[in-house]
Structure formats: structure tokens, C-alpha cells
């Protein structure tokens, strides 16, 4: 057991170990972000569609499934952010020359702001969970106000919760800002993921960069369409 722990400890403390952890947690988060967006877009299909989706999530594994997903998300984000910060510190230390100056290095704007965008996204996730999941500072947990009859069963009215949540300008604006930062993060992280896992070659690197930009744009447009439709155009109100 000690040998296994020592091996895992050496793996994590190595530069390549941290890079692989960042890549794997990044891949998990990419899948989550896409799935979460698709589920949220059901708000445009109507109350029944998104409330049925929400009820399915809430009742999976007798209610435990959604909490496993939430804790897994927070763990993945935490590992991703911590490992990225540690890698950045290691890289900066390695670039210090004999005169104590940091050697110049060409990098993209997204690359240089990865840590700050990542920390902001982490703060947004915590806020988002407090707002819509724990329902702090609102009445979304009030069954009298937020209930929906779904095929003869009373379920939580996710549709009304989303409409009311994004009808409040500060929440909608913060969401859009977070999505802009997320898209910047994704555009760089997407291609870096394939490079770290050894799936990107000199020939395919431009393709993965284009796919990264396309994926980031898809997530940005898809997610921002919801608060903009509700706050600006009055959808659902």
C-alpha cells in the first residue's frame, strides 16, 4: 500500500504527472460542459421537457446520482486548478535565467490568462451551485411556488427557476461574463489536452486548434443564448 502511495505521490509531484492530471480532468470537464449545455437548452423546448430532464437527474440512483456528479465536478475542477497553478509556478521557476530574470516566452493571450480565467470559472461554479442547487438567497426551494405537474407527479419546476433566475440582471450578466472567460479557457485547453496526451502531431495541431475554437464558440453561443433570451427578449416571462 505504501509503495502504491509513494508511486502516486511521485507521479503527482512530477511535471508530466500534473500535466496528465490537468488533461484528464480537462477532458472530463469538456464532456460535462457540453452535456450541461444540451440539458439547459431544453428550456427552449418548453416546461415539460426541461422539468422531465431535471426530475430524471434528481431521481437517478435514488437521488444520489446528482450529488455524485456535483462532488465529482467540484473535485475535477479543484484538481484541475491546483495542478495548473503548480505547473505554472514550476514553469516560471524554470524560465528564470542566471541573472534572476524571467526569460521571455511566446504564448497566446488565452494561455497567459488560463489561471485567472480558471479561478473565475471556479468562483462561478460555486456561485451557480449556491444559486440554483443549494438555493441560497432565493425561494427556489419553495414547493408552493416552484412545483410542476409532470404526468400526474409533482416535481420541481426547473423551467420557472431558470426563467426567474436569469430575469435578475446581475445573475444573467455574471453568467455571460463567466461564459466569455470559459470560452477563452476552452479554446486553448482543447488543443492542449490532445497535445499533452500525445494525440496531437505537428500535422494535426492546426486542426485541433480550429476544433478548440469551434467548440468554445458553440459553448459560448449555446449557454449565453439562455440568459440573453430571458433578460433581453423576455422569453418565458
C-alpha positions as CSV (number, residue, x, y, z in Angstrom):
1,X,0.0,0.0,0.0
2,X,2.8,2.3,0.9
3,X,4.6,1.6,-2.4
4,X,1.4,2.4,-4.3
5,X,1.0,5.7,-2.4
6,X,4.7,6.6,-3.0
7,X,4.3,5.9,-6.7
8,X,1.2,8.0,-6.9
9,X,2.9,10.8,-4.9
10,X,5.9,10.8,-7.2
11,X,3.6,10.8,-10.2
12,X,1.7,13.8,-9.0
13,X,4.8,15.8,-8.0
14,X,6.3,15.3,-11.4
15,X,5.7,17.8,-14.1
16,X,4.4,15.2,-16.5
17,X,2.1,13.8,-13.8
18,X,0.5,17.2,-13.2
19,X,0.1,17.7,-17.0
20,X,-1.7,14.4,-17.4
21,X,-4.0,15.2,-14.5
22,X,-4.8,18.6,-16.0
23,X,-5.5,16.9,-19.3
24,X,-7.7,14.2,-17.9
25,X,-9.7,16.5,-15.6
26,X,-10.0,18.9,-18.5
27,X,-11.4,16.1,-20.7
28,X,-14.0,15.3,-18.1
29,X,-14.9,18.9,-17.7
30,X,-15.3,19.3,-21.5
31,X,-17.8,16.4,-21.6
32,X,-19.6,17.9,-18.6
33,X,-19.8,21.4,-20.1
34,X,-21.2,20.1,-23.4
35,X,-23.8,17.8,-21.6
36,X,-24.8,20.6,-19.2
37,X,-25.4,23.0,-22.1
38,X,-27.5,20.5,-24.0
39,X,-29.6,19.9,-20.9
40,X,-30.1,23.6,-20.3
41,X,-31.1,24.3,-23.8
42,X,-34.2,22.2,-23.2
43,X,-35.6,25.4,-21.7
44,X,-36.4,26.4,-25.3
45,X,-38.3,23.2,-25.9
46,X,-40.7,24.1,-23.0
47,X,-41.5,23.4,-19.4
48,X,-42.3,19.7,-19.7
49,X,-39.0,18.9,-21.5
50,X,-36.6,20.6,-19.0
51,X,-38.7,19.6,-16.0
52,X,-38.6,16.0,-17.1
53,X,-34.9,16.2,-17.6
54,X,-34.4,17.9,-14.2
55,X,-36.6,15.2,-12.5
56,X,-34.6,12.5,-14.1
57,X,-31.3,13.9,-12.8
58,X,-32.8,14.4,-9.3
59,X,-34.1,10.8,-9.0
60,X,-31.1,9.0,-10.6
61,X,-29.6,6.4,-8.2
62,X,-32.4,7.3,-5.7
63,X,-31.3,10.9,-5.6
64,X,-27.6,10.1,-5.1
65,X,-26.6,10.4,-8.7
66,X,-26.8,14.1,-9.0
67,X,-24.7,14.6,-5.8
68,X,-22.1,12.2,-7.1
69,X,-22.0,14.3,-10.3
70,X,-21.7,17.6,-8.3
71,X,-19.0,16.3,-6.0
72,X,-17.1,14.8,-8.9
73,X,-17.4,18.2,-10.8
74,X,-16.0,20.1,-7.8
75,X,-13.2,17.6,-7.4
76,X,-12.3,17.7,-11.1
77,X,-12.3,21.5,-11.1
78,X,-10.3,21.6,-7.8
79,X,-7.6,19.2,-9.1
80,X,-7.5,21.0,-12.5
81,X,-7.0,24.4,-10.9
82,X,-4.5,23.4,-8.2
83,X,-2.4,21.3,-10.7
84,X,-2.4,24.2,-13.2
85,X,-1.3,26.7,-10.6
86,X,1.6,24.4,-9.5
87,X,2.6,23.8,-13.1
88,X,2.7,27.5,-13.8
89,X,4.9,28.1,-10.8
90,X,7.3,25.3,-11.9
91,X,7.4,26.7,-15.4
92,X,8.1,30.2,-14.2
93,X,10.9,29.0,-11.9
94,X,12.4,27.0,-14.8
95,X,12.5,30.1,-17.0
96,X,14.4,32.2,-14.6
97,X,17.9,32.8,-16.0
98,X,21.2,33.2,-14.3
99,X,20.6,36.9,-13.7
100,X,17.3,36.2,-11.9
101,X,15.2,37.5,-14.8
102,X,12.3,35.6,-16.3
103,X,13.1,34.5,-19.9
104,X,10.6,35.7,-22.5
105,X,8.3,33.1,-24.0
106,X,5.8,33.4,-26.7
107,X,2.4,32.4,-25.6
108,X,-1.2,33.1,-26.6
109,X,-3.5,35.5,-24.7
110,X,-5.6,32.6,-23.6
111,X,-2.6,30.7,-22.4
112,X,-1.4,33.7,-20.3
113,X,-4.8,34.1,-18.6
114,X,-5.6,30.4,-18.1
115,X,-5.1,30.6,-14.3
116,X,-7.2,33.7,-13.8
117,X,-10.0,32.6,-16.1
118,X,-9.9,29.2,-14.4
119,X,-10.2,30.7,-10.9
120,X,-13.1,32.9,-12.0
121,X,-14.8,29.9,-13.5
122,X,-14.3,28.1,-10.2
123,X,-15.9,31.0,-8.3
124,X,-18.8,31.0,-10.9
125,X,-19.4,27.2,-10.3
126,X,-19.6,27.8,-6.6
127,X,-22.0,30.7,-7.1
128,X,-24.0,28.7,-9.6
129,X,-24.4,25.8,-7.2
130,X,-25.4,28.1,-4.4
131,X,-27.9,30.0,-6.7
132,X,-29.7,27.1,-8.4
133,X,-28.8,24.0,-6.4
134,X,-28.5,25.0,-2.7
135,X,-30.9,27.9,-3.5
136,X,-29.3,30.4,-1.1
137,X,-30.9,33.8,-1.0
138,X,-34.0,32.9,-3.1
139,X,-37.3,31.0,-2.9
140,X,-36.5,28.3,-5.5
141,X,-36.9,25.6,-2.8
142,X,-40.5,26.8,-2.0
143,X,-42.7,23.9,-3.2
144,X,-45.8,26.1,-3.3
145,X,-44.1,28.4,-5.8
146,X,-41.9,26.0,-7.7
147,X,-43.9,22.9,-8.4
148,X,-44.9,21.3,-11.7
149,X,-47.4,18.6,-12.6
150,X,-45.4,16.1,-14.7
151,X,-47.5,13.1,-15.9
152,X,-49.5,13.1,-12.6
153,X,-46.4,13.6,-10.4
154,X,-45.5,16.8,-8.7
155,X,-41.8,17.7,-9.5
156,X,-39.6,20.8,-9.1
157,X,-40.3,23.5,-11.6
158,X,-36.8,23.8,-13.1
159,X,-38.3,25.9,-16.0
160,X,-39.7,28.6,-13.8
161,X,-36.5,28.6,-11.7
162,X,-34.3,29.2,-14.8
163,X,-36.7,31.9,-16.1
164,X,-36.8,33.7,-12.7
165,X,-33.1,33.2,-12.1
166,X,-32.0,34.9,-15.3
167,X,-34.7,37.6,-15.1
168,X,-32.4,39.1,-12.4
169,X,-29.9,41.2,-14.3
170,X,-26.8,40.7,-12.0
171,X,-27.1,36.8,-12.3
172,X,-27.6,37.0,-16.1
173,X,-24.7,39.4,-16.6
174,X,-22.3,37.4,-14.3
175,X,-23.3,34.2,-16.2
176,X,-22.4,35.8,-19.6
177,X,-19.1,37.1,-18.3
178,X,-18.3,33.7,-16.9
179,X,-19.1,32.1,-20.3
180,X,-16.8,34.5,-22.1
181,X,-14.0,33.5,-19.8
182,X,-14.9,29.8,-20.2
183,X,-14.8,30.1,-24.0
184,X,-11.3,31.6,-23.8
185,X,-10.2,28.9,-21.4
186,X,-11.7,26.2,-23.7
187,X,-10.2,27.5,-26.9
188,X,-6.7,27.0,-25.5
189,X,-7.4,24.0,-23.3
190,X,-9.0,21.9,-26.0
191,X,-5.9,21.7,-28.2
192,X,-3.5,21.5,-25.2
193,X,-5.4,18.4,-24.0
194,X,-4.7,16.5,-27.2
195,X,-1.1,17.7,-27.2
196,X,-0.5,16.6,-23.5
197,X,-2.0,13.1,-24.2
198,X,0.2,12.6,-27.2
199,X,-2.7,12.6,-29.7
200,X,-1.6,15.8,-31.5
201,X,1.1,15.8,-34.1
202,X,2.8,18.6,-36.0
203,X,0.4,18.0,-38.8
204,X,-2.8,17.7,-36.8
205,X,-2.1,20.6,-34.3
206,X,-3.7,23.3,-36.5
207,X,-6.9,21.1,-36.8
208,X,-7.2,20.6,-33.1
209,X,-6.8,24.4,-32.6
210,X,-9.6,25.1,-35.0
211,X,-11.7,22.4,-33.3
212,X,-11.0,24.1,-30.0
213,X,-12.1,27.5,-31.3
214,X,-15.3,25.9,-32.8
215,X,-16.1,24.1,-29.5
216,X,-15.5,27.2,-27.4
217,X,-17.8,29.2,-29.8
218,X,-20.5,26.5,-29.6
219,X,-20.5,26.5,-25.8
220,X,-20.5,30.4,-25.7
221,X,-23.4,30.8,-28.1
222,X,-25.4,27.9,-26.6
223,X,-25.0,28.9,-22.9
224,X,-25.3,32.7,-23.5
225,X,-28.5,32.3,-25.6
226,X,-30.4,31.4,-22.4
227,X,-29.9,34.4,-20.2
228,X,-30.0,36.8,-23.2
229,X,-33.3,35.4,-24.4
230,X,-34.8,35.7,-20.9
231,X,-33.4,39.0,-19.8
232,X,-33.2,40.9,-23.1
233,X,-36.1,39.4,-25.1
234,X,-38.4,38.4,-22.2
235,X,-38.5,34.7,-23.1
236,X,-40.8,32.7,-20.7
237,X,-42.0,35.8,-18.8
